[in-house]
């Protein structure tokens, strides 16, 4: 099984490449070009936000710039980290239920934490802190 940092980092790289070539782009265009599903797209966004490389412009447009997503994604990442700190391990459904985050915010938070190299996924598909 590939490490989260490898998978999420590669997905972030795909998104970065599109934005570097195309400039400010709509989410749907990025999804079409990268062939990522929405979960992997948002995990990549979280990764890039943690690297301070992506900004959201309007509702569904993204661009390479100093991030304006830090407070939003960082807060969600903190919630997920706290859940894993208390529970020890948790699957996506449990984290979602406990955090009350929607799918995109949860995936962004996981991408952020993966970029910080703070989480791994075990053989039971549960997330744990490193």
N, C-alpha and C positions, 0 to 999 in steps of 0.2 A: 504494500500500500504506500502511495506517495504521501509525503508530508504535506500538511496544510500550507506551510510556508512556500513550498514549491508550487503547489496548485494555485493558491491565491496570488502568489507573486507573478506567475505566468499569465494569469488572467488580467492582473493589473497592467502588465506589460502590453498585452493586446489592446487594452483600452487606451493606454498612453500612446501607442503607435497610431491608432486611429485619430486621436485628437491632435497629435503632432502633425499628421499629414493633412487632415481635413479642417482643422481649426475647431471652433465652437460647433458642437454637433448635438443633435437630438438623441435621446436614449435609444429610440427605435432604430436609428441609423447605425449607432454603435453596435447594437445587438445583431443587426443584419450583417455587418461587415465581420465582426469577431466570431459570430456563430455561438456566442455564449448564451446560456439560459439566464433568466433573471436573477436567480440566486447567485450564480457565479459572477454576474455583472456587478451586483451590489457588493459582494465581498471584495471585488477588485476596486470598486469606488472607495470602500472603507480603507483598503490598503493604501491607495493613492492619497486619500485625505490625511492619513497618519504620516505620510511622507511630505505633506504640505505641497502637493503638486496639482491638485484638482479643485476647481470651484464650480459651483452650480450657478447657472444663470437662468433666470425665469424658472418655470416649472420643471421641464424635462430636458433642458439644455446644459451641457457640461463643457468646460474648457480647461486647458492647462493654465494654471495660475496659482498664486498663493491661495490656500484653501479658505473657504468661508463656511466649511462644514465641521470645523473642529468642535464647536460647542455642542452641536446636535449629535454627531457620531461619537465624540468623546464621552458624552453623558451616557449614551446607550452602551458603549463599551464598558464603562464603569459599572453599570447595572449588571451586565452579563458577568463581568469579573467577580462581582460581589456574590452573585448566585452560585457560581462555581466554587468560590471560596467557602461558602456555607455548606453547600450540598456535596462537594467533593467531585462529583461528576453529574452530568445531565445530558439528555438527548435534546434535539432541537425543539421537539414538542413541549418538553418540560420547561426549557428556558423561555420559550415563547409565552407559555401560560404564566410563569412566575414574573416575567418582566413586563408583560402586556405590550410588547413591541410588535409592530406589524412585520411581515416577512422581510421587506426591504431594509428596514431599520435594524433588524436582527442580523441580517447578512452583512450589512455595513459594519456593525459592531464586531462581528467575528473576523472580518477582514482587517479591521483596525488592530484587534488583539493578536491576530496571526502575524501582522507586520511587526508588532512589538515582540514577537516570539514568546508569547505568554500562554498560549493554549496549544493543545494537541488533541487529536481524536483517537480514542482507543479502538480495540478490535470489536467492541460492542456498539460502535458508532456513537459513543458518548464523548462529550467534550470535557477535558480536565485541564487544570492549570499546570503549567510546567514547574 
